Amino acid sequence: MRALVYDGQLRLVSDYPQPSPAPGEALVRVELAGICNTDLEITRGYMGFQGVLGHEFVGVVERSEESHLVGRRVVGEINCYCGACPTCLEGSPTHCPHRTTLGIWGRDGAFADYCVLPVRNLHLVPDNVSDEQAVFTEPLAAALEILEQVHLRPTQRVVVLGDGKLGLLVAQVLRLTGCDLVIVGRHADKLAILERQGVPTRLASQSMDTKADVVVDCTGSPGGFAAARSMVKPRGTLVLKSTFEGQNEVNLTSIVVDEVSLVGSRCGPFAPALRLLARQLVDVESLITAVCPLDDALAAFERARTRGSLKVLVRT
């Protein structure tokens, strides 16, 4: 099959072995996959991953022991866990020490004609959700994870820092809580997507007049942490969504003195993400910069790296 492989170099190959599902797994024919900032960071050395990239996808089940799934459109949670270790049994399967992660760690991903996932990871896509919308389920679920971890009150001042793909999704999700929200970014054209929805925005070059109760760092860069930290009030909360290759210097003393709570936030719940898409409560189509065929996947990655790009999709 065709597959976009990273092994120190990003290559599109046409003779990659088609995966075969193990018991409890399903073979999925990928229809559409999205390029994430994590994919770009992997090509810079993040996680040391080698194999087929891609973890945001929508596809059709071609083979499964669960016959009712065959022929159905699905999206898939990316963490494949054992289900038997103490971490899984205590209800934290996404932190299973034995897990593999689609296109990120120990498991080939979705920039290919086919991928394999456990059946329990799959979610049926509602009929009124298009492929172009469904492919955003994974990052939208990651945005929703913030609300699983932090109780946002309507009276709180909340800042989302970063106007990339994830930042724009996070802002749309947090807007639904009724909090006093503002998104801070560097690109007026990207911020305009939220302004059309009535979300207040501010350019990073403009000074902040007040400190925030909650700040969410979606910059995807080492410098984002320091900028986000400067916006948090004493006893406020800093939510970290950024993953990147490299190290970050942190002034822990100021965090102790101001009693700031740090919350790491990663993958999230798929079911409510699909509900938001089905009910058209978030706009994801405005985030699509381009749709490229798998045969042009290398050019698609170059497009995704281009300043000003948002979501670049790859169609198989």
Phi, psi and omega in degrees: 000166174281144179202145176264111189248138172245121177223039189102340175219142179274122185222142170262121181244155182250357185236032180286139182298131176290133182290152177242125184292136173279169176307133182087358180251166178231145173268124184245128172277115185287131176261317186208138179223149183250143177274123182254159176300328177298321177300317180294321180292327177300322179288353174257001177115357182298132177069352181064023185285141171225133182145202180280127180279170171107126179223354176256116186204162165226140182205186182239131180290125179257330182213130179195149173292338177271095189298333182291346179272337185297128181087359182262147175284138182218158162240166186220135171294143194268342182269119182254111192249165184279328179080000186236345183280166179304322180296315178295316184292337177272003174095022179236058185296334179289351176248016178307126181292347180256008188288153163249158183229124186307117175069011183230321183206113170072007181210129178299147187258205197255000174276067184198171177293329182219152169219167182234135176217154172300144180303323183293347177273349188270147177228132177290141180268127178302148184298330183273008176255120182286165176301319181296330176278316185298330183294346178271002185302315183296309178292329177293321175298322177297323176295320180292336180301331178302318181286340173286335187256329185234127177276110180266126177263149181300338181276352186276146173273124184232133178242131169255120181258118181120127182246031173278194185303309183290319180301319180292325176290316179301316180300318180294323179291312183292332177303328183291345180278346183082009180291166178280091193253141169218142175250135182247127181210182184253355189235113183299325182291324178287318178297331180298332177301319180281325179300325178294341177263003179085014179271124178296141180227163179210138174287145182299335180287346179271142182284150177268131183274342180222156173276156184255151174290321182224132174235133179248118180272109177241025186286331184070023182220153179302323181290344182295327182298311181298319179296316180294319180300322183292345183264353186270134177283160174305139184063021174273185184235133176246116180260127184255114177251351187278133169235137182200161175283130179123176182252163180226132176272131185234132174274091183290333181300316181294327178292320178294311184299317181273359179052048179277135176269128176259131180234113171281137186221128187232248184282157184221188187280129183283321186302310178293331176297317177294326177295318179298320178293317182295326181269003177056041180269351174228149178255111179254335185294333177292346182270355183277118178273319183199155173236120184239148175289155180303325179298339178252029185297325179296319177293326177298319178294321177297321178296320181294332179280347185290134178304130179099346179286147172251247184267122173255126182255150179240121180258131182276000000 
